[in-house]
């Protein structure tokens, strides 16, 4: 999963006090406020006030509201990569080796890593930020997160599903990948609601282990279950692709009259 960092404004000596610490505090505050109020309704003055800095500091460090929103997205991307990079490496090795059993293990490891993000420091504000961004669709953050986390993740999971089930149907593999990722993504997006429904106070080590074990069991069961594609879908798919006979016939030179 390749991450392209957002360029940072270079700090000069004697600039804003405690440079990187100040920058990190502004991002933490912005994640919370963007998550609560959305991009359009979040005031840079409010973010500055709650971060304990003057409003010009946001312009200095981030170039304005849009740059701050991008910096929040990059913060989430960087932390997600740190958590998931080892699992992505194992998945890549499984695909390269064409090892079906290892593909299942690598897929479970990826979902474990995604689950681990629930207990990462600051994950509550990440969840709200992403959920609000999906709901209102405003600001530049969500396309960044989708391109650099969501798409690589769904592509990798679909590839592992295809290898594990010996299925070459890319559309079906992507559908199954979405359904496998769905429960963990839902828990991320509804963190507080999940805790309330399960009557848990937090995702402690024991409950996180139970969650991972349950997700793994569901993944293995889902991969063993055969998928019967409706005949109508097969016919529609076939209708969109010319048959080999038709392709050969169209390629033959026609007799001149």
N, C-alpha and C positions, 0 to 999 in steps of 0.2 A: 504494500500500500504506500504509494509515493506521496509525500506531502510537500507542497511548495509553500514556504513560509511567506507571510506578509512582511514586506520591508519595514523595518523599524526606523524611526527618526533617530539619527545619531545624537547622543547627548553630549553637550559641551561641558567642560569643567566649569563649575560655578553655576550650572543650570539649576533646574528644579531639584530641591533637596531629596537625597536618597533615591535618585533616578529610577532604577529598576523597581525598587520597593514601591515608589509612588505609582509607577505605571501599573504594577500588579494590583495595587489597591483600587485603582480606577477601574480596571477590568473586572475585578470581583464585584464591585458595586454595580457596574453596568450590566453584568450578567443577571444580577438579581432584579434590577429595575426593568430592564428589557423583558425579562421573564414575567414580571408582574403586569406591566402596562403595555407591552408591545412596542415595536419600533416607532410607529407614528406618534404615539401618545407619550413617549418618554422624553423628558426635557433634559438637555445637557446641563442646564443650571442645577437641576435637582441631583443629577448624577455627581456633578462636581461638589455640591454642598455635602452630600452624604459620604463622598470619598474624602472630604476634608481638604479640598484643593480649590483654588480659584478657577472660574470658568476658562480663562485663557490656557490653563494647563492642558485641557482636553484638545485644544487646537494645536498646542505645541507637541504633544506626544502622539496624537492620532490624526491630525489634520481635520478634525470635525466629527460629527455624529456618524457619518457613513464609515469613516475609517475606524472609529471605535467599535462599531458593530462588526466590521471585518476582523478586528483584533480579538473580539470575543469568540468569533467562529474559529479563528486560528488557534486560540487557546484550547478550545474543545478538541480540535483536530489533533493538536500535538499530544494532548493527554490520552486521547483514544489510541493514537499510534503507539505510544509507549506501552499501553496495556495489551494491545492486540498484535504487535509486531512479531513476537515469538510464534504465536499461533498461525499467522499468515506464512511465516517461513516454513513451518511444518507442513502446511497445506500445499505450498508450492512444491516441496520435495515429494509429497504423495502423488501429485499430478504428474510430475516429471517421471517418477518411477512406474506410473500406471498401476499402482497397488490399490486394489479395491478395499481391502481390509483397512489399510492405513488411511484411506480416504474417509472412512467412517470415523475413525479415531480423530483425525484432523478436523473433521466437521464438528465433532463434540468439543474439541479443544477451542475452536473458534467461538462456539456458543458459551463455553465456560468463560472465555476472556470477555465477551460481551456482558455476561452476568457480573463478572468482577467489577466492571465499571460502576455498578450500583453502589459499591462501598468506597469508591475512590473519593478522596477529599474534594469537597465542593460539588459532588455529583447531583445534589439536590437542585442547585441553581442551574446546572447544565440541563437537567431534565425539563425544568420550567422554561428555560430559554428556548430549547428546541421545540417543545410542545406549543409555546406561544408563536414561535416563528412559523410552524406548520399551519397554525390556525389562521393567522392574519396575512401570511405571505409577503410581508413588507420587509424592506431592507435587504442588504446583500448577503447576509450570513447563510441563509438556508441553501441557496445554490452552491455555496462553497462546501458546506457540510455534506450535501447530497453528492457532489462530484468527487470529493476526496475521502469520504467515509462510506456513504450509502452505496454508491455504484460499485466501488471495488469490493465491498463486502458481499453484495448480492451476486456479483459476477463470480467471485471465488466460491461461494456456497453452491451456486448452480453448477459450477464445474465439478465440485466434489460430489454432488448428488448424481450427476450424469455418470461419473466414474464408478461410484458405489453401486448404482443400479444398472450399469451397462446400458444406459439409455442415451441415444443420440439426438433426441428431440429437444432442441434448445428451449423452445417455448414451454414445454412441460417441465423441464428442469428448473427454469426460472420461476414458474408457478409454485413448484414444490419448495424451492428455496424461500420464496416469500412467506409461504405458510409455516415453514420451520422457524424463520426469524420472527414471525409475527408475535408469538407470546412474549418473548424477551423484550422486543421493542415496545409492546404494550405496557409491560411492567415499568420500563424506563419512562414512558410518557405519562403513566398514571401511578407514579411512585407512592404518593401519599394515599391514594385510593386503594392500592394493593395492600399496603400495611394495615389500613383500616378493615378491609374485607377479611384479611387473614388474622386479624386481631394480634398483630405483631407490633412491637414498639419500634423496632429497627431491623435492618438486615445484618444481624450479627453472624459470627462465623458458623454457628450451627444451622441457622436458617438458610444462609447462603449455600452451605453444603447440600441441604435438602433440596433447594431450588435447582442446583446444578445436577444432582442425581436424577431428579424428576425430568428435567429437560433432556438429559442423555437418554433416559428410558423412552421418552416420546420420540426422539429422533430415530433411535434404532427400530422402534416399532413402525414408524412411518416409512422408513426405507425398505422394510421387509414387505410392506403391504403393496400388492400389485395395483397399478392404476389402469383402469379400463377406459380408454379414450372413446367417447361416443362415435358411432359410425358417421354421423352427420359432420362431426368436426374433421374426421379423416377425409371425408369427401370434399369438404370445403378447402382443406389444406391441399389436397391433390389437385383440385380445380385451379388453384392459384399457381401450381407448378406444372409446366408442360411435361408430358411423359417422355421417356428416352426415345420411344418410337416416333413421337411427333417431332422431337428435336432433330432426329436423324432425317426424317422426311423433309422438314423445312430446310435442312442444310443441303439436300440434293439439288443439283442444278436442274432447272425445269427445261423441258424440250422447247426449242423455238419453233414457231409455226411458219 
